[in-house]
C-alpha cells in the first residue's frame, strides 16, 4: 500500500486492522511515519527525540498481540518515561536526564502493541498553554505555522494534525489535552480523575488535577487508547471508576448516546463572552444536537472562578517547585540563572514563600469546587461550552521569557478547561469548524464523573453528523502567511 494512503486514509484503529488482516506489516507503517518525520518535523518541530532503530527492531520482531499492534505512537516529553530516552520535561534543568525505565503508561502502550517512535515537545514543566520552550524552541501549528499549537501537549498535537501519525500521548493539568486539540483541529478527551493512573508518582501533588490520555484524529482512536490505559494501580489514592458498558470504551461506541439533556453557554463563569467564532460554533452545535434528538437549553455550572484558578495555580506550582528542588539535590548544586525560564523562576520564587496553610486551603478549594460544579449534572447530562475563549494565538503571545505577558494572557486560554481539572470531571474538545482566519475552532463537552463513554458517544455522533478533517493540508500555510 502507498505510504501516503496508509497515513492519510487510516486512523490508529484502521492501521491495526490492516496489520491484523495481513494487508500491511508494522515495519511498513513505521517506515512511512519515519519518512513523514524526516519531511515534516523540521517545519513543525513536534518531536524532541526519536528512537528509530529501536522502533524498527520492535516492528520487525514479535510485537505483543494487542488491540493496536504495529501502530506507531509518540509520547509527550513530560511526566511519561520511555526507557533509554531523554526525559527533559521541556526544561534546561533536565536537559540531560534519561529515563531508566518505562513508565506505567508506556508499559501499557507496549502491551497493546504500539511502537513508540519518539517524544514530543512540551513547554517547560507543562506550565504554558502554548508550546514554546526555550530548550527545544516552539512547535508550529500545521494549519498556520505562525500560530501556536496550544499547550502543554502541543508537540503531540502538531505531530497528529501534521499527518505524521494518527495519535499521540498527551496529559492535561489545566487544559493541556483539550487546548492543543482545539488549536490543531483534533479530538482530545481529558478523562475523569482516577480513570488513568499517575505515571509512578511524577506529578506528586498535581495528580488530583492532572491526568493523561491522548490527542487523536478520530473519536474511536481516543476510545481505543482509553481502553489501553484505563484502570488503577494497586494502592492508587482514588477509587476505581466503574467500567464502561460492556467493559470497553471502543465497544461502547456501537450504541447511540440516547436522548441527553444538554446545557450550553457561550460565556465564561464571570459572564465574559468567548470570541465570536466560538460563539457561532456553540450555536451551530446546540442546534445540531437538538436536531439529533437531544434536549438542549441554555445553562451552565456555577463556581468561584478566581478561587478555583488560584487553587489550581498553587497546587500545580507546589508540585513543580518540589520537582525543581529534588532535581537540584540530585545534581548536587544550586539553581543557576539559565536552568529555568523567567516565568518558571517567578513562580518558583513565589511558591518558596507558600505556607502549609496556603496549600491546605488550596486543596480544600479543589474539593469545594467539585461540589459547586457537580449539581449542574443532576439536571443535565452534558455541558456544551467553547474549549477556548480566544482565537488560536500567534506564537510569542504567551512568552515565558516575559512573565508579564503570561500573567496578561494565560488565564484566557483556560477559561473553560481548568475547572474540570479541579473538579475531576471528564471533558472533551471536539473540532467545530474554522474562524475567519482559517484557524480551528472547537467546542467542549463535559459530563459527570465517570461518564467518558457517554461523552465519546456524543462526540462520535457529532463526528458523523459534522465530520472534521483531523489533519491539516500539506504543505501548510507558509511562514508569515
Secondary structure, 3 states (H helix, E strand, C coil): CCHHHHHHHCCHHHHHHHHHCCCCCHHHHHHHHHHHHHHHHHHHCCEEEECHHHHHHHHHCCCCCCCCCCCEEEEECCCCCCCCCECCCCCHHHCCCECCCCCHHHHHHHHCCCEEEEEECCCHHHCCCCCEECCCEECCECCECCECCCCCCHHHHHHHHCCCCCEEEEEECCCCCHHHHHHHCCEEEECCCCCECCCCCCCHHHHHCCEEEEEECCHHHHHHHHHHHEECCCCCCCCCCCCCHHHCHHHHCCCCCCCCEEEECCECCCCCECCHHHHHHHHHHHHHHHHCCCEEEECCCCCCHHHHHHHHHHHHHHHHHHHHHHHHHHHCCCCCCCCCCHHHHHHHHHHHCCCHHHHHHHHHHHHHHHHHHHCHHHHCCEEEEECCCCCCCECCCCCCCCHHHHHHHHHHHCCCCCHHHHHCCCEEEEEEEECCCCCEEEEEEEECCCCHHHHHHHHHHHHHHCCCCCCCCCCCCCCCC
